[in-house]
Amino acid sequence: MLDFVMDETEFWELVDAAREDAGGDPEEQADLLVERLLRLDPEAVLDFARHFESRYHRAYHWDLWGAAWVLLDGASDDAFDYFRCWLIGQGREVFEGALHDPDALADLLDEFDEEVDGDGEDLGYAADEAYEQLTGTVAPDLDLPPAPAEPEGTPLDFENQALLAERYPRLWERFGG
């Protein structure tokens, strides 16, 4: 078991502060996150990366992919990867709420603009970028369990709008169709 320099609360505080200061813009949030991570020592940056990566893997779930599909009006493999990064960037309450009940995103999100929201690709690279700037080297392996090969849960037919409307009634009413 790894000894963490950064605990979960500190992880979420960094994510939240960067999101708030960025006014919700995921690209700006990623830039601010890199700036904040550069104030830490390399081991703390790796801990941040471990926290981020473990949550990223936890969100690899068919039910959550369906919710992303409704919000984004379709979500390829890459789009779902970036959505999971964005979801982490929304903070602990939204992230954990969405994992518990993906349809709850209808209530957890104040607004959702698919032109800006839902794509947190840059957030996924923030720790790597900060580590490289701090050390001049690429971040080492994080010693985490391997990423799941397939999403958890039961696959959904994302092309079936009636199924999506039934599975995600609140999301569908607010953002779908």
WOQUI-V347100 format. One line per field, one symbol per residue. psi: psi as a letter, one per 20 degrees, with the letter a starting at -180 (. if undefined). A space follows every 10 residues. Layout:
psi = ???
This chain:
psi = pqophprhgh ghgggggggg hikiohghgg ghggghhiir qhhhghgghg ggghhghhjn pghhhgghgg hjlqorgghh ghghggggii rgggghghhg nhhihhhhpg rooihgqink ghhiiggggg gghhijrqpr qilqqqqqhq qqapqqnhin hggghghmgg gghhia.
